[in-house]
Amino acid sequence: MLEGLYFEFPKLLFLVFFYIACATLCRMKLPSIFFPHTTQFARESASISKLLFFLKWIGIVMLIVAMMSPVKDEELSIKPTQGYDIALVLDASQSMSAKGFDLEEPEKNRFDVVKSIVDAFVKERISDNIGIVVFGKYSFIAAPLTYDQVIISRIVDQLYIGMAGKFTALYESLAQSVNLMKASTAKTKIAIVLTDGHNTPGGKVPLEAALEMAKKAKIKIYTVGIGAEREYNGALLKYIAQETGGADFHARKALELQEVYAKIDALEKSEITENSYTYKQYYFLYPLFIAMLSLLGYVYLRNKRGWE
């Protein structure tokens, strides 16, 4: 604690010598009264006088030390949270209930595997503002943009198949990702759209309208098709990604999906610059507290018994 400690006003130390000179040369003279048989009283008062002397000097010295302002320079490193705004757009349609996607845990359905991989991806993006869009027959925002990874992880854990209907409103999910980031001021905004199915016809939002919204909002879209290639429209996903400046990926199995999210993480990595600041940590309260206790004890004892 004392390492690196210094005084802001070291010249105030001369006040100690000033007080010594004053105490020596300016002593108050009181009239002496002689009482016989006071030897025992003098012995008892001698120890109290020493205590008073000690308390008085401790109080004065500690007050001067407090006035000298003991201080220590502390360094503070701050990693600014100026990362990306990311929309995780997840297909929760009925087709995501297919099993066998994870070779190590074949009994798990696709959606559960996706949730665990997405959760791991979220934990890697410590400086990013992340939100979640879920789609099926319709699309909705499951989590607004937030830096709180704990909240995002909890929401991901609570997602389930069919919560947005059985079908695949892919185009509406694109528009919903724009709505998620409409108030965003981030320089980089990306949406990662994951699906294992074809867009269900008859949606309220046409593809071109959704793409125009994304391009106007400067949102880069990465598309991820999972499962067998016949299960989703690979050409459509590639078109969506190219139109918005993103990239398209495909994953037949869980391990490949992990690699896809790792590639996206590498492609869109936030540049974190650590800023260091130095601030002063003041310690004058400690000697001041000791001085106050000492002087209060001195005043109390002196007034109670009348000792000098």
C-alpha positions in Angstrom: 0.0 0.0 0.0 2.9 2.4 0.9 4.8 1.6 -2.3 4.7 4.6 -4.6 3.2 6.9 -2.0 4.3 10.6 -2.0 3.2 13.9 -0.7 1.6 16.6 -2.8 2.8 19.4 -0.4 6.0 18.1 1.2 7.1 21.7 2.2 4.4 21.7 4.9 6.6 19.5 6.9 8.2 22.7 8.3 5.1 23.2 10.4 6.4 20.5 12.7 9.5 22.6 13.5 7.3 25.7 13.8 5.2 23.9 16.4 8.2 22.7 18.3 9.5 26.2 18.5 6.2 27.6 19.6 5.7 24.9 22.2 9.2 25.6 23.6 9.2 29.4 23.5 5.6 30.2 24.1 4.8 28.0 27.0 1.9 29.3 29.1 3.0 30.1 32.7 0.5 29.3 35.4 0.9 30.3 39.1 2.2 27.5 41.3 0.4 26.5 44.4 2.2 24.4 47.0 0.4 21.6 48.7 2.1 19.4 51.2 1.9 15.6 51.0 1.3 15.7 47.2 4.0 13.1 46.3 1.5 10.3 45.6 -0.7 12.6 43.5 2.4 13.7 41.5 3.3 10.1 40.8 -0.2 9.3 39.5 -0.4 12.4 37.4 3.0 11.8 35.8 1.9 8.8 33.8 -1.2 10.7 32.7 0.9 13.7 31.6 3.0 11.4 29.5 -0.1 10.0 27.8 -1.4 13.6 27.2 2.0 14.5 25.8 1.9 11.5 23.5 -1.7 12.1 22.3 -1.0 15.8 21.7 2.0 15.2 19.5 0.5 12.3 17.6 -2.5 14.6 16.9 -0.3 17.5 15.7 2.0 15.4 13.6 -0.9 13.4 11.9 -2.7 16.7 11.1 0.4 18.0 9.4 0.8 14.7 7.5 -2.8 15.0 6.4 -2.2 18.6 5.2 0.8 17.4 3.2 -1.7 15.2 1.3 -0.2 11.7 0.9 -1.2 10.5 -2.5 -0.5 7.6 -4.8 -0.7 7.4 -8.6 -3.0 4.5 -9.7 -3.3 3.2 -13.3 -6.6 2.3 -14.7 -7.0 0.4 -18.0 -10.3 0.6 -19.8 -11.3 -1.5 -22.8 -14.0 0.6 -24.6 -17.1 -1.3 -25.7 -17.2 0.1 -29.2 -17.6 -3.2 -31.0 -20.2 -4.3 -33.6 -23.9 -4.5 -33.5 -24.8 -8.1 -34.3 -28.3 -9.6 -35.0 -28.4 -13.3 -34.5 -31.3 -14.4 -36.7 -32.3 -18.0 -35.8 -34.7 -20.4 -37.6 -37.0 -22.0 -35.0 -39.3 -23.7 -37.4 -40.5 -27.3 -37.1 -37.7 -28.5 -39.4 -35.2 -27.7 -36.7 -36.4 -30.6 -34.7 -34.4 -33.0 -36.9 -31.9 -35.1 -35.0 -28.4 -36.4 -35.9 -26.9 -33.0 -36.7 -24.3 -33.5 -33.9 -22.4 -36.7 -34.4 -21.3 -36.8 -30.8 -24.8 -36.3 -29.4 -27.1 -37.6 -32.2 -30.2 -37.6 -29.9 -30.1 -33.8 -29.8 -32.2 -31.9 -32.3 -30.7 -29.2 -34.6 -32.1 -26.3 -32.7 -30.5 -27.4 -29.4 -27.2 -27.9 -31.1 -27.4 -24.4 -32.7 -28.3 -22.8 -29.4 -25.1 -24.2 -27.7 -22.9 -23.1 -30.6 -24.6 -19.6 -30.7 -24.1 -19.3 -27.0 -20.4 -20.0 -27.3 -20.2 -17.4 -30.1 -21.9 -14.8 -27.9 -19.3 -15.4 -25.1 -16.5 -14.6 -27.6 -17.9 -11.3 -28.6 -17.2 -9.4 -25.3 -17.3 -6.0 -26.8 -20.3 -6.3 -29.1 -23.9 -5.3 -28.9 -25.9 -8.4 -29.6 -29.6 -9.0 -30.2 -31.7 -12.0 -31.2 -34.4 -12.4 -33.9 -36.3 -15.7 -34.0 -38.4 -16.7 -37.0 -40.8 -19.4 -38.1 -44.2 -18.6 -39.6 -43.6 -15.1 -38.4 -40.6 -13.2 -37.0 -40.0 -11.4 -33.7 -37.2 -9.8 -31.7 -36.4 -12.2 -28.8 -33.7 -9.9 -27.3 -32.9 -6.2 -28.1 -29.4 -5.2 -28.6 -27.4 -5.4 -25.4 -23.8 -5.8 -24.2 -24.9 -8.1 -21.4 -23.8 -11.5 -22.4 -25.5 -13.1 -19.4 -28.9 -11.9 -20.5 -28.3 -13.0 -24.1 -27.2 -16.5 -22.9 -30.3 -16.9 -20.8 -32.6 -15.8 -23.6 -30.9 -18.2 -26.0 -31.4 -21.0 -23.5 -35.1 -20.3 -23.3 -35.7 -20.4 -27.1 -37.6 -23.5 -28.4 -38.8 -25.0 -31.6 -42.2 -23.7 -32.9 -42.2 -20.6 -30.7 -42.7 -18.5 -33.9 -44.7 -21.1 -35.8 -43.9 -24.1 -37.9 -43.0 -22.4 -41.2 -40.0 -20.3 -42.5 -40.6 -16.6 -42.9 -37.1 -15.9 -44.0 -37.7 -12.5 -45.7 -39.6 -11.2 -42.7 -36.7 -12.2 -40.5 -34.4 -10.0 -42.6 -36.7 -7.1 -42.2 -36.9 -7.8 -38.5 -33.2 -7.7 -38.1 -33.3 -4.2 -39.6 -35.9 -3.2 -37.1 -33.6 -4.5 -34.3 -30.8 -2.2 -35.4 -32.8 0.8 -36.6 -31.7 3.0 -33.7 -28.1 1.7 -33.9 -25.2 4.2 -34.3 -22.5 1.6 -34.7 -20.2 1.8 -37.6 -20.5 -1.9 -38.3 -23.8 -3.8 -38.3 -24.1 -7.4 -39.2 -26.8 -10.0 -39.2 -26.1 -13.7 -39.1 -29.1 -15.5 -40.5 -29.3 -19.3 -39.9 -31.9 -21.5 -41.5 -32.4 -25.1 -42.5 -35.4 -24.6 -44.8 -36.9 -22.7 -47.8 -38.7 -19.5 -47.4 -42.5 -20.0 -47.0 -44.4 -18.3 -49.9 -47.0 -15.7 -49.1 -45.1 -13.6 -46.6 -45.8 -9.9 -46.0 -42.3 -8.7 -46.9 -40.9 -9.3 -50.4 -37.3 -10.3 -50.7 -36.2 -7.2 -52.6 -37.9 -4.9 -50.1 -36.1 -6.7 -47.2 -32.7 -6.4 -49.0 -33.3 -2.7 -49.7 -34.0 -2.1 -46.1 -30.8 -3.9 -45.1 -28.7 -2.0 -47.6 -30.2 1.3 -46.6 -29.4 0.5 -42.9 -25.9 -0.6 -44.0 -26.3 -4.0 -42.5 -24.0 -6.8 -43.8 -25.8 -10.2 -43.8 -24.1 -13.5 -43.4 -26.2 -16.5 -44.3 -25.8 -20.0 -42.9 -27.6 -22.9 -44.3 -27.5 -26.1 -42.2 -28.4 -29.7 -43.1 -28.4 -31.3 -46.5 -28.2 -28.8 -49.4 -31.6 -29.9 -50.7 -33.2 -28.8 -47.5 -32.5 -25.1 -48.0 -32.2 -22.7 -51.0 -28.4 -22.3 -51.2 -28.6 -20.0 -54.2 -31.0 -17.7 -52.4 -28.8 -17.5 -49.3 -25.8 -16.7 -51.5 -27.8 -13.9 -53.3 -28.8 -12.3 -49.9 -25.2 -12.3 -48.7 -23.8 -10.9 -51.9 -26.3 -8.2 -52.1 -25.5 -6.9 -48.7 -21.7 -7.4 -48.7 -21.7 -10.5 -46.6 -20.9 -14.1 -47.2 -22.7 -17.4 -47.4 -21.8 -20.6 -45.5 -23.1 -24.1 -45.3 -22.8 -26.7 -42.6 -23.9 -30.3 -42.8 -22.9 -31.1 -39.2 -22.4 -29.4 -35.9 -18.6 -29.3 -36.2 -18.9 -27.5 -39.5 -21.3 -25.0 -38.0 -18.8 -24.3 -35.2 -16.2 -23.6 -37.9 -18.6 -21.3 -39.7 -19.2 -19.1 -36.6 -15.4 -19.2 -36.0 -14.9 -17.8 -39.5 -17.5 -15.1 -39.0 -15.9 -14.2 -35.7 -12.5 -13.9 -37.4 -13.9 -11.9 -40.4 -15.8 -9.4 -38.2 -13.4 -9.0 -35.2 -13.7 -5.9 -33.2 -10.5 -3.9 -32.8 -10.2 -3.3 -29.1 -7.7 -0.7 -28.1 -6.9 -0.5 -24.4 -6.8 3.0 -23.0 -4.7 3.6 -19.9 -5.4 6.4 -17.4 -3.6 7.6 -14.3 -5.6 8.9 -11.4 -4.6 10.0 -7.9 -5.6 8.0 -4.9 -5.6 10.2 -1.8 -4.8 8.9 1.6 -5.1 12.0 3.8 -8.2 10.6 5.5 -6.1 8.0 7.4 -3.7 10.4 9.2 -6.6 12.8 9.7 -8.7 10.2 11.4 -5.8 9.3 13.7 -5.2 13.0 14.5 -8.9 13.5 15.4 -8.9 10.5 17.7 -5.7 11.6 19.4 -6.8 15.2 19.9 -10.3 14.1 21.1 -8.6 11.8 23.7 -6.3 14.6 24.7 -9.1 17.1 25.2 -11.2 14.5 27.1 -8.5 13.4 29.5 -7.3 17.0 30.1 -10.7 18.4 30.9 -11.8 15.4 33.0 -8.8 15.5 35.4 -7.4 18.9 34.8 -4.0 17.6 33.8 -1.8 19.6 31.6 
